[in-house]
């Protein structure tokens, strides 16, 4: 009987392995947490008292004490029913010598065996009744430790803005499941159960959530399997997918939309092209102030406040995303954003180039009210040659030490910078901040951050071009290599022709002796290393080349907008809209491109300023989290040391 029971356990184990394969889980190598639960392990990897067994094709959870009870009970039944009853011996048949001596010994042995089995059965029941409730009441220290570890791992993930892969609604981190080395969150318990039942139907959306929440990053080209280049990419399902070269990118674009998503987010290619981000790195990038920071210097909005406001805005964001092209096709509309009305209700705001009598503007979209505001044309905020205003251009031809735009080394952040290359324009922008990261070969490095159109000439500057301080526009358009801060290292390529962009960013390898990490004395100082998620109503500030320190308020998020560059118009999504607030009469002017927008107070990085209107009262910023993600190959973080 023990042999048959052993076969039963072995069969159950094999069925458990087969079940994992049927759920598209790996058959070899490191077992995933779902597979561990089928092998008597909890989801945190610890062995547990209750195990899963397969019985007639059904998965049953049976305590080990019950298994022992069934085993001994079966033996007791056989001993009492199948073997002659030992009561015959007590009736005096043995004393009257009516039975052979050999049979008497057999009956005595069966009676002893029966008594032993009966005692073991009672013992197993007593042990189960005594130990199992006691352990349930007291709790297992190992399980409690595992729960704490699991909660810490889930809390290290940035869930703000994450969407449920099943329902498409904002997630509630309490409803989570492990997937590979990360976690997937859901909007409800029902969505979590649906995912467990039909995992393959929602796997692409779950993979997308793993990347958007920073738990995984792309490391290989989906076409060639080689290392990726940050300037060759295509947006797919809200993700920027990178390629090894333009040939791989063109081949990818030749496939249809459904095949593109499967090539990137399908089970096989995802595990091949994406790698897990260590939990420590996820925690360091999480947009939340740490408890050991001075609360007086921190933004009064907590992560919960931001999440609460963004949940209110979520219906407007969804309506935007479903109808973004239809809204952009409305005459005179150059963008649209999600915001709140005077009553705190979500609305969609249309950004108009101009106002004309008889304009036919939609009043609502998918049940969300639509309002409008005239902002004028939005252009990249770079200082160009020929600027007539004194604060836009410095026509300087003397010694560099006398130039008001020149700064002693190490230069502060928030001052003039620009690229110089043969045939390049004479323009400039602002140093955003100093970063730390790694070169593709793993070498630690210090970087200078600004916009693509400031440091890379709108995709035209060759890599290793000289980056100067001050910019050529502030030095009579003369290239003075003695003012160099470093050479162009990488940039996010701007895509024209109606293709979607998320950020306008470039970096330069530099040195601590050349670039500092604080603004000039009249600025806000050193930015925090903790990135903050934007939301409507948040107070912000920036320090830029042209307007110095100015103050603003976020008026819209999830902004879709067309920005004018010297080479043409570029479409952006997921941007931040900012308006000036007292005491600032403007928020931005040409030459402020690349300014780091931080919270006020708190100095938490929120966005990267790239564009504005002609009056300087409206600014358009990239989300800073998107800036870091756009160049995630370099593992960038704010340098505050």
N, C-alpha and C positions, 0 to 999 in steps of 0.2 A: 504493500500500500504506500509506503514511503517513496518507493520508486515512481509510482504513478503520480503522487503529489509533486515530486520533483519535476516530472515531465510537464505537469500543469503549470508550475512556476516558469519553467524554461519556455514553454509555449507562449505564456503571457509576455515574457520579455521580448520574444521575437515579434509578437504581434505589436508590442509597443514600438519597436524599431520600425516596423512596416508602417505604422500609423504616422510616425514622424516623416517618413519618406513621402507619404501621401499628402502631407501638408506642405510640401515643398521645403522641407528642412534638410540640412546636410546629413548624409548617412555615415560620414566618417569625420575624423578630426575632432575638434572641440565641440562637445555637445552644447546645444543652445538650452536656455532655461526651460523651455517647453518640453524638451526631450528629457531633461533631468527629472521632471515630475512624473514621467512614465517609468522611471527606473528607481522609484522610492526616494527621490531627492526633492527637496522643496525648491521653489523658484530662486532662492538665494544660494542654492548649491549645497545645503546641509541635509544630511539624511534625517528622515522623519519617521515617526512611529507608524503612521498610516501609510499604506502602499496601495498602488493601483494594480488590479488584476483584471485579466480579460476572461469573461465567462459567457460562452455562447454568443460571441461577437459584441458584447457590451462591456463597457469599462466600469468596474466596481471598486469602491474604496472600502477596504476591509482592514480593521485593526489586527495586529499580529496576535494578540491574546485570543481574539475570536477564532483565528486560524488554528491555534493550539487546542482550543476547546472543541472545535469540530473534529480534529484529528483524534483526540482522546475519547470523545463521545462516540465516534464510529467504532473504535476498538472495544469500548464497553458494550455497545449493541451486539457486536459479533460474539463477545465473550458470554453474554447472557442468553442470546437466542440460539446461536449456532452450536455451542458446546452444551452437552448434557448438564442439566441444572445440578449444582452441588447440594441442593436440598435433599436429594435422594440419600446422600451420605448421612445426613442428620436424622433421617427416619429410622436409622438403626439397621439398614441393610448390610452395612459393613460389619457391625457387631455380630449379626447372625451368619456372617461368612457366606452370604448368598451371591456375592460378586467375586470375580477373580481378583487376586492381589494386584496385578498389573493395571486393571481398570480403576482400582481404588487409588493407586498412585496418580493416575491420569486425572481423576476427579479432584484429588487434593491439589494438584498443580494448577488445574483450571480455576479452582476456587481462589488460590493465591494470586494468580494472574488477574482474575476479575477484581479482587480487592485492590490490587496495585493500580490497575487502570482507573477504577472508580476514585481512588484517592487522588491520583494525578488530575483527573477531570475536575474534582472539587477544588484542588489547589490552584489550577489555572483560572477557574472562575473567581476565586477569592482574590488572587493577584490582580486580575483585571478590574474587579469591582473596587479594589483598594487603591491601586496605583494610578489607573487611568483618570478617575475623577480628581485625585489629588494633584496630578500633573496638570490637568486642565484648569483647576482652581489656582494653582500657584504660578503656572506659566513656565515655559522652558527658557532658561537664560540664553541658550543658543538661539532660539527663535526670536526672543526679544532683541538680541544683538543683531540678528539678521534683518529684523524689521527696521531698526534704526539705520543700519547700513543702506538698506533699500531706499528709505525716505531721504537720506542724505544724497544719494545718487540722483533721485528724481528732482530734488530741490536744486541741484546744481545746474539743471537745464533751464535755458531761457524760454519760457512758455508764452510770453506776451506776444500776441499776434498769431500764435499757432492755431491751425484749423484741424478739426477732427477728420481723419481719413475716411470715415464712414458717412457722417452726417453733414460735413462741411460747415459746422458751427464752431465757435470758439471752444477751446478745450478746457476741461477741468482736470488739473494734474492728479487729483485723487483717483481718477479712473485711468489707470495706466497698465501697460503690459510690456514686458521685456521683449526686445527684438534685436537679435545679434548681440552686440555689446552696448546697445543704447536702449532708449525707452520711447514708447509711443503712447501719447495721451489721447483721451476721447472726451466727448461732450457729455456722455451719460453711461450708466451701466449697461443699458440696452445696446448702445453702439459698441461697447467693448465685447459683449457677448456675440454680436453679429460678426465682429472681426475674427473672433476665435472660430466661429463656425465656417465662415467663408473668407478665409485669409487671402487666398489668391486673387479674389475680386477687388481687394483694396490694397494690395501690396505696393503698387506704384505710388499711391497717395501717401502710404506710410513711409516709404523711402524718401519722398519729397519732404515730409515733416522732419525726418532725421537730419536732413541737410539744412533745412531752413532754421531749425533750432540749434544749429552749430554742433551737433553730436557727430556728424560725419562731414568729411571734406573730400573733394575730388582730387585724385593723385595721378590718374592715368587717362589717356585719350580713349574715348569709347570706340573709335575707329581703328587706330593702330596699336593701342595698348602701350604707347610710349609716354614719356613725361610730357606734361601739358605746358602751354605757354599762355601767360595771362592776357595777351593782346589778341588771341584768336578764340572767339567764343560765339555761342548762339543761345538766346534765351529759349528755354523749354519748360513749360508749366511753372513759370515763376522763378526758375533757376537759370543761372548762367552756366552753360556747359562749355568747358574749355577743350581745346584740341592741340595736338602736337604741332600742326602746321596748317597753312591755308588749304592744302590739298585735301586733308582729312575733313576740314570744315566744309569745303564745297561738296565733297561726297556725302556728308551728312545732310546738307541742305537739299540734295537731290531726292531724298526719301520723303514720304508723306508724313503728316503730323503724327498719326497714330504710331507709325513705325519708329519715329524719332523718340517718342516717349518710352517705347519699349526698349530701344537701344540703350537708353541712359538709365531708366528706372526699373527695368525688368530685373527679375531675380538674379540671373546669371551675370549681367553686365554691372549691376550695382555692386555686388560683392567683389568684382574684379577692378572696378574703376574708383571706388570710394573707400576711404580708410577712416577708422574711428579716431575721434579727437579725444585725447586723455581727459579724464574728469577734472583734473587740476586745472587744465587750460580752459575748459568750459567755465569753471567757477570764476577764473580770473577775468573772463570776458563778459560775465553776466552783468546786465545793466541794472545793478542794484547796489546801493551804498552799503558798505560793510559796517558792522557794529563798532569797529574800533576807530572809525573816522569821527572827527569832531562834528557833532550834529549841528552846530551853529554854522558850519561851512557847507552843509549838505542841502540839496534841494528839498523843500518841504513836502514835495510829492513823493509818496512811496510807490513801490512797484504795484501794490494793491490799488492805489488811487489811479495810476496810469491804466492798469488793466480794467478798472471799473469804467472809466471814461471811454476807453476804446471799445468796450463791450456795448456801450450806448451808441457809439459811432458805427458799429459793425454792420447794421442793416444798410446804412448809407454807402459804406465801402463795398458791400456786396452788389448793390444796385449800380454803383460806379463800374465795377469790374464787368458786370454782365452787359452794360450798355456803353462802354467807354468809347467805342468807335462811333456809335450813333450820336453821342454827345459832341464828339470832336468834329463831326460833319456839319453841325449847326453853324450857319454863317456868323463870322466875327468871334467865334469861340476859339481861344488859344489854349484853354485848359479847363479842368474841373477838379474840385477837391471836396473832401468830406469835412463838415464842420458842424457846429451847434448853433441853433437860433437863440433868441433872447430868453426863451423858456427852457433851454437845455435840451431841446429835441434835435435829433439828427436831421441834417439837411444836406443837399448837394449844392455847392456853389459853383456857378459857371464863371470863368475868368474871361472877360471880353476885351478884345483889342480896341474897340470903339463902340459907342452907343449911337444908334440911328433910329429915327422915327419909324414905327411900324415893324420893329424887329419881332420875328416869330420865334419866341423862346419857349421851351417846354416848361410847364408849371409843376409837373411831378414825373418821376420815373419809378416804376414798380412800387407805387404807393409812397415814395419818399419825396417830400416837397423840394422844389428847385428854386434857388434864388440866384442872383447874378451881381457882379461887380465889375466895373470898368477899371482895368489895371494898365492898359496900353501894351505895347509890344515888350516882351521879355527877352533880354539879350545877355550874353555871357559878360560878366563884370571884369573885363580886362582893360588895363590902361593902354591906349594906343598912341602912336606918334601923331602929333598934330592937335592934341588936346589943348583947348584954349584956356580952360580954367587953371588957375595957379595950383590947385591941390590935385590936379590930375596928372600933370607932367612936369618934370624938372628938367629944364634945358641947361644942362651943366657940362662945362668943358674944362673946368679947372682941375686942381688936385682933388683926389678922391676924399681926403680927410675933410675938405670943406663942403662936400656935397651933403645937403640936409637929409637925403635918403640913405646915405652910407651909414653903417653901424660898425662899431668896433667888434672884433671877434672875441668870444663867440657871440654871434648876432642873436638878438631876441627873436621870438616868434611874433608873427603879426606884422612883419616889415616887408619891404619891397624885395621881389625876386623875379627871375625870368630866365628863359632858355636862350641860348645863342647857337645858331648853326647856319651854314652857308645858305643864302636865299631866304632866311627866316624873317618874319615881320619884327618890327620894333615895338614890343609891347611888354607888359609886366603884370604881376599880380602879387599875392601875399603868401608868406610862409604860414602854414596852418599850425604845425606842431612838430615835435621831434618824436620819432618812434624807435622802438627796438624790435628786432626780428631776426630772421635767418635767411641767408642766400640759399638758392636751390641746392647747393652742395652741402648745406648744413652749417656753414660758417656764420657765427653771430655777427650782426651788423647794426649800425645806427643809421636811421633814414630821416630824410626831410620830406614832408608831405605837403602837396598842394594839388591844384587841378591839372587835368590833362592840357587844357588850352593855355595854361601858364607855363608848365614845365615841358610839355611835349608838342606844342605848336599845333594842336588839333590833329594829332596822329602823324604830323609831317616831320617832326624832329627825329633824326636817327638816334638809336641808343648810344650812350656814351657822349651825347652832346653836352657842352659846358652849361652849367647852371650858375648864374651870377647873382651877386648882391652888392649894390642895387641892380635892378633890371636895366637892360639897355635903354628902355624908354626914359629912365631917370638919369641917364649918363650921355645924353646927346646922341643916342643910338650908336654908341661906340662900344666895341667889344674889348673890355679890359680883363684879360685872363687872370690878372693878379687878384681880382675880386671873386674868384670862383669858390663855390661851396662844395662842389662835387660834380659828378656826371650822371646824366639821366640813366636810371636803372630799369624801370618798368612803368607801364601806364595801362590803364583800362581803355581799350580802343573805343572811340565814339563811332556808332553805327548810324549812317544816314539812310535815306530812302524809306522812311517810315518804320524802320526796325526799332524795337524797344530797347531803351537804355535804362540803367539803374543808377549809375554814378559817373562822375567826371573827375578822375583821380590819376595822379602820377606820383612816383617816389624817386628819391635820389639817395644813393649811398653817400654819407657824409661822416663827420667826426665830431665828437663832443667839444673839441677845441675850436670848431668852426661854427657850430649851431648850438644855442642854449635851449632851455625848455620852458622859459617864462616870457611873458610879454614885457614891453618897456614899463617903466615905473608908473606911468599913468594908465596902465591896463589892469586886467583882472588877476594877473599873476600866473601861477603854474596851474594848468588844467589837471583835474582829477584823472586817475587811471580807470575809473568806473564809468562805463558808457551808460547813458540814460535813454530810455525809449521816449520818443516824442509823443505829445498828446495836445489836443486843442486847449488853449488857455495858458500853457506853460510859459513862464517868463524866461527870456534868454538874453544873452549879450554876446558881442564879438569884438575883436580888435583887428583892424585891417589897415592896409598900406595907406589908403586915401582918407577915410573918415575916422580913423583911430577907433576909440571905444564908443560903441553905440548900443542901444537897448531896444529890444523888440519883444513881441508876443506871438506865439504860434497861433495862426488863425485857421490852418487846415492841414490835414494829413492825408496820406494816400493820394497825393496830387498827381494827376496826369497832365502834362504840359508840353508845349512846343517851344524850344529855346532857339534863338537865332545866333548862329556863329558866323565867322567870316567865310566859312566854306559852305554854309547853307543851314537849313533847319534840322534840329535833332529832337526826336520824341523821347520823353522821359516818363517813367511811371514810379509810383511809390515815393514821391518827393514830399518835402515839407514846405509849406507856405508861411512866411513870416511878415509881419507888419511892424513898423516903428512904433515906439511908445515913448512917453515923456521920460527923461528930458530930451530925447533925441528927435530932431525934426526929420531926419532921414535914417534909414537903417544901412544902406549900402550905396556906393558909387563906383564907377569904373576904376579898376585897380584893386578892389577888395576881394576879387575872386580868390578862393583858396583859404579865406578866413575860417578859423575854427569857431563854430557856434556852440556855446556852453550854457548851462543852466545858470540862473541868477536868482538867489545865491546858489552856491554849491560847486560851480565851475566843472560840472560833469559834461563831457563831450556829448552833444546831441546831433549836430549836423556839420556839413562842409558847404559853405556858401559858394555858389557857382554863378548865379544869375540874378537879375533884378529888372525893375522897370525904369523908365527914363527919369522919373521924379525921385527915385531912391526910397520910396515908401513901402515897396513890396520886394521881398527877397525870396529866392528859391534855393533850397538847400537839399543836398543828398543826406539821407539818414546815415549817421556815422557808422552804424552797424553794417550797412551795405557797403560803405567805403572799405572797411576792414575785410569784409567777405569778398569784395571785388578783387583784392590782391591777397587772398588767403594762402597762396603759395608761399608767401614770405612770413606768415605767422606773426602779424604785426600787433603790437600793443603800445599804448601811450607810455612814453618815457618820462617818469616823474623824479628820477634819482638825480 
